[in-house]
């Protein structure tokens, strides 16, 4: 079983920055993908960014150039640096982990990000 704990959410003004962090613990395979999803009221949960254990990354088009995902494999942590935040970025952000070989996936409880105009 894997546990994911997010931190770093908060309230910022448009144009500001936040850094989200997620700490993973439990049975984690060396080959995995960790990422961040977000969900706003009335919308489906969407992928924001993901990073594989080998370092490859993917980003939603809406955040390219503004957000950067990184990870520390030795500490089983993932970070999301969010710059130039917009009100449309307001959502609950969820950490996600998938063990590639086994296909099991896990979610954090989420952290609120609110961007004011």
N, C-alpha and C positions, 0 to 999 in steps of 0.2 A: 504494500500500500504506500502511496505517495501523498504527502501533504505539501501544499503550496500556500505561502503566506505573503500577501502583497503589502506594500507600504509606499508612502510618498505622495498620495493623492492630496488634493486640497483645492482651495479657491484662488484663482489668479485672474488678473486682467488680461484682456486681449493683447497679444504681443509678448506676453511673459513666457516663462519656462517652468517646467516641473520635471523631476526625475523620479520615475517609478522603479521600484525594486521588488523582486520576487525571490524568496528563499525556498528551495525545495529540499525535502528530506524524505527518507524512506528507501524503498527498493527502486533505484534508478539505474537503468542500463547506460552503458557508456555511449551508445548510439541512440540519440534522441533528438527531438525538436522541442524547443521552448518558444513560447510566443505570447503575445498580448492581443486580446480581443476586447471590443467595447460594445456596449449596448445602451442606447438612449430610449426613453419612453416612446412606445409605439413603433419601434424599429427592431429588426432582427439583429442578433449578435453578429458582428463582422470582424474579420481578421484585420488587425492593425499592422502587425509586424511579427515575423518569426525568424528564429535563428537555429540552425542545426548544430549539433555537437562539433561538426567539422568546420563551422564558421560561415557557411553560406547563409544568406539572408534574403528575405522577401518583404516588401512593403506594399500597403495599399496605396493606390495612386494619389489619394487625397492627402497623404502624409509624407510623400517622397520629398526629400530636401529639407524637411522640417524635423522629422523624428529620426532617431538613431537607436537601434537595438544592439545590445552587446551582452556577453555572458562570460562568466568565470567558471570554467568546468571544474576546477579544483574545489570550488566552494558551492557548486550547484546553485548558482544565482544567475538571474537575468535582469537587465536594466533596460529601461526605455527613457531616453533623453528626449524630451518634448520641448521644442523651441517654436517661437512665433505662433503661439497658441491662438486659436480662433474660437469664437462661441460655438461653432459647429463641432468642436472637439469635446464638448461637454458630454459626459457619459460615465457609466460605471465601467472601469477597466478591469479585466479579468486575466490573470496569469493562467497559462495552459502548458501542459507537458504531455508529450506522446513518446512512449518507448517504441522506437521504430520496428524492432524485431518482433515484439509481442503484440503491438497494436493497442495496448491499453493507454487510456488517456485520463488526465486528471485536471481539475479546475480549482483555482483559488476562490475565495468568497467575494472578491472584488474590492476595489477602492474607488471612491468617487472623485472625479475630476470635474470641476466647474470653472468655466471660463466666462467672465463677464465682459460686456461690451464697454 
